Amino acid sequence: MTARRPHLPRAAAAVVAAAALLALLAPPAAGAPPVVVVRVFALKYRSADEALTVVRPLLSDAGSVMLDPHANELTLRDTAAAVERAAQAIAVYDVPMRGVDVAVTLLKASSDPKAAPSMTDASAEIRAIGEHLKKIFKGTDFTRLDSVVVRGIEGQRVAYAIGGTYHLQFVLDPSRDGRHLQLRDLSLERVRREGGKETRGEILHTSINVGTGQPYVLGVGKDEAARGALFLVFYAEWARPGPGIFLN
């Protein structure tokens, strides 16, 4: 005996068919919203204020960060994935301040054909830089006035006498990527001593970003007392480990 399907009225069958069609055309149900977490980071070595520039690009559009400068803390509120990205970046950034050696060479340019260039006692790299500058400034010779190595720690202000009559100083701003170092508030002054008194005249005031392990040439401009333009050549390297020096 064959079983027969129940007979539906035409109106009911049409309703069932329409419901099935709507189910096929309807968009899939939205997934659950991402979990939002709140996490506090207490920085040990670096400034939380400066760490903001490291953290902000890693947060989502809905993320937020709160700074507590007194406790040196950052409070992040965002998705778990975004907060984890920020946590890894903070772990890389919040490391002990490193020691830096900055080799500085002061060069004087002269167009006087009678001036005898003095680069024989300079390093091969400085001589090569002098030759390169000669090609740029045709008819100009270069004399090395002095070379010094300035050692400091990230975050410190360092100062040094150079060239006998010049005073150089700058702040070693902490590096965020380990490949560059900012020499902030870099100042070169000419020192004059007359009648037992010392006076200083500023020749240059700027800030520069120096790549570690490669030379940076900075044109100072014309110094009337030196009778020619001055150039500073910087070469920065992370200092070797020693007392109070940390390397990562």
N, C-alpha and C positions, 0 to 999 in steps of 0.2 A: 504494500500500500504506500503510495507516494504522499509525503507531507506537503501541505500547501502553505505558502507564505501568507501572512495576514494581509488582507487588502486594506490599503490606506486611501482615504479620500484624496482626490486630486489636490485640494487646497493644502492638506497636511503634507503631501509629498513635495509640493513646491516650497513650503517652509523649510523642510529638511534639506532640500537641495541648496537653497539660498544660504542656510547656515553653514553648510559644508564649504561653499564657495568663499564666504567671508573669512572662514578659518584659514583657507589657503592663501588669501590675499593679505591678511593682516600681518603687520611687521612683527618680527620676533620680539618677545618680551625683553625689556631692558634688563641687563644684569644688575647685580647688587652694586651700590656705590662703593668706590674704593674706601678702605679703612683709613681713617685719619688718626694719626698718632701725635703725641706731644712729647718732646724730649729736650732735656736741659743739658747743655755742654758747658762745663767749666774749663776754661783754657788755663793752662799751667805756665806756658812760656811766652806766648804771643798775646797781643792786644785783641780783645773780642771785637772792638770797634773796627780794627783793620781786617779781621776775619770776615766781616760782613760782605766785603767785596768778593770773597772766595765763595761764600755760601749762597748769596742771592741768585746767581745765574743757575743754580742747581735745583731751585724750588719750582714747583708747578705754579700756574697762574693763581690757584686758590691758596697757595702756601703763604705763611707769614713767619716773621722772625722778630723777636723782641730782645733788645739789648739791655743788659744790666752792667754798666761800666764799673760800678763800685765792686761788684762780686766778680767782674770779668767773665760774665756768663752770656751765652746765647740760648734762647728758648725757641725751638722750631716747632711749628704746627703745620703738618702736611701729610701727604700719603706716605705709607711705610717705605715705598721705593724711593721717593724723593728724600726723605729724612736719612735713609741709609746712604744715599749718594753723598749727602752733605756730611755725614759722619765720617766717611772715608776721606773726604777732602780736608776736614778739620784735623784728622789724625796725621795727615801728611804735613799740614801747615804748622800745627802746634808742636814744634820741636825746639830744642835749645838753640839760642843764638849762636851763630857760627863765626869763627875768626876769618878775617879777610886780609890778604896782602894786596896792596895796590901799588904797583910800580908806576912812578910818575916821572916823565922826562920833559924838561922845559927846553924848547928850541926857539932860537931867534932867527928870523928871516932878514936878509940884507940884500939890497940891490947894488951895494957899493962894490965895484969891481976890485977895489984895493983891499976889501975885507977878506981875511984868510979864513975859510971855513974850517971849523974844528970838529970833525966827526970821527977822527981816527980812534979815539978811545971809547966810542959808543958801540953798543952791541950791533950785531949784523942786522937785527930786525929794525933798530932805530935808523941805521944807515939806509936801509931799504925804504923806510918811510920818508926819510929826507930826500932820497932820489926821486921818489914818487911825487913829493910836493914840488920839487924843482921842475918836473914836467908840467905840472899844473900852473905854477907861477914861473913862467919863463924868465930867465935872466936873474933868478934869485938864488942865493946860496943860503945854506942853513948852518948854524952853529949850535952845538949842544951846550947850553949854559949849566945844566945840572941834571942829575938823575937821583931819585930817592925812592925808597920802599917804605910805604906807610902801612903799619899794621894796626888793625882795629877789630872791634866786635860789632856785628850788626846792631844798629840802633844807637851807636856811639857817634859823637862828634870828634873828628880828628883834625889836628893842625900840625903844620910842619913849615919850617923855613926852607926855602929852595932858591937856588941861584944867587945866594948871598944877599940880595936886596929885595926878595919877594917873600910873601907869606901866603901859604895855601891852606884852606880849611874847607871841610864839607862834612855832612852827616851821612853815615853808611846806613841807608834805609834797608830794612829786612827784605830779603828776596822771597818772592812768592813761588817762583818756579825753579829756583836753584840754578838758573842759566843766566839771569840778569841781576844787576845790582844798581840801585839808584844812588847817585851821589847828589844828595839834596843840599840846597843852599851852598853850592860850590862858590867859593870866593877866592879871587887872587888879588892881593894888595901889594903895592910897591911901598917898601919901608925906607924912610929917609931919617937920618940921624944928624941933627945940626945943633950945636951948642949944648950937647948933653941931653937933648930932647928927641923923642922918637915920634914921628908923624907917619900916618898911613894913608895912602890914596888908593881907593878901590878901582881896579882895572876891569874886573869881570865879576858878575854875579848871575848864576844860572843854576839849573839842575839838569843832570843828564842820566841816561840809562846806559850802563856799560855792560856788554856781554862778557861773561867770564871766559878767560882763555883766548881772548882776541883783542887786538889793540883798538883803541878809540882815540881819534885825533880831533882835538878841539881848537879851533882858531880863536885866539884871545882878542886879536885886534892890534891896533898900532899903539905902542907905548913910546911916547916922545922921549922919555929918559933913556930907553934902550935903543933909540934910533932905528927902529924897525918893528915889524909885526912879530908877535909871540904866538907860539903854538904849544899846547899841552898834549902829551901822549899818555894815555892811561892804559894799564894792563892789569886787570883784576883776576885774582885766583883765590880759591878757598885755602886758608892757611892750614898747614900740617898740624896734626894733633899735638897738644902740649898743655901745660898748666892753664886751666881756664878756657881751653879751646875745645869746641865740640864740633865734630863732623858727622854728617848723616849719610 
